[in-house]
Amino acid sequence: MIAPKHIGLIMDGNGRWAQQRGLSRSAGHKAGFEHIPPVLEICHDLGIQIVSAYAWSTENWNRPKAEVGYIMSSLEKHLPEFVSKLHQRGVRFMHSGRRDELTPEALQALDEAATLTQQNGPEIFNFVFNYGGRAELVNVTRKLLAEKVESEVVSESTINHYLWTNGLPDVDLVIRTSGEQRLSNFLLWQSAYACIYVTQAYWPDVSRDDVEAAVKYYNRVMAKI
Ligand code: FPP
């Protein structure tokens, strides 16, 4: 089996997972956050080097205040411990997303995580947080204009350079959980040629079998191209 080099995870279904158990949506997000490391282990075992995980979109701010507050304070409180475990395993951490709406504490946690792990690799965990594919392209355009880049020199590689994912290769496989067949503004440019696999499992329930099935599906698709 060939391992996809870069996979994208649309981690959907924390709310429904919690509801099934009579828990709050925040408890679902807690379980979802805690489920990222085991899934990264599975990806490591399967030879996947880069994982981009969609944890918060630019559209998610209109969710209930308590939910937004829970996610933001969890990020500030728990990211350092989460990243120290990645660091022990030699994984580089990066953030893709808009910085504007984030608190100074959240930005500090994200920046410290990137600095701590900057020499690590080749495995990369890309935390896609406060991200939207359209917002990213608006940001690229603004930067090109601000830097007065000549229109004739703009190519696909110029755009890649200005993306929040700068340096990462294209996404090979997107896995979306909880049965929804939508992209939801996730890494639109980077996933232009990606294969998409949807599992019915809610994110906190995603198993090794689910990830393996996605990789097998990727191999079947690639064999036909
Ligand atoms: C969508 O499912 C999921 C999200 C909006 C958040 C995903 C985030 C994580 C898995 C990690 C949480 C991160 C931190 C920093 C605590 P949903 O919860 O909307 O589920 P639903 O569609 O079943 O309601």
Boltz pocket constraint, residues with backbone or C-beta under 6 A from the ligand:
constraints:
  - pocket:
      binder: B
      contacts: [[A, 11], [A, 12], [A, 13], [A, 14], [A, 15], [A, 16], [A, 17], [A, 25], [A, 28], [A, 29], [A, 30], [A, 32], [A, 33], [A, 54], [A, 55], [A, 56], [A, 57], [A, 60], [A, 70], [A, 71], [A, 74], [A, 75], [A, 178], [A, 203]]
      max_distance: 6.0
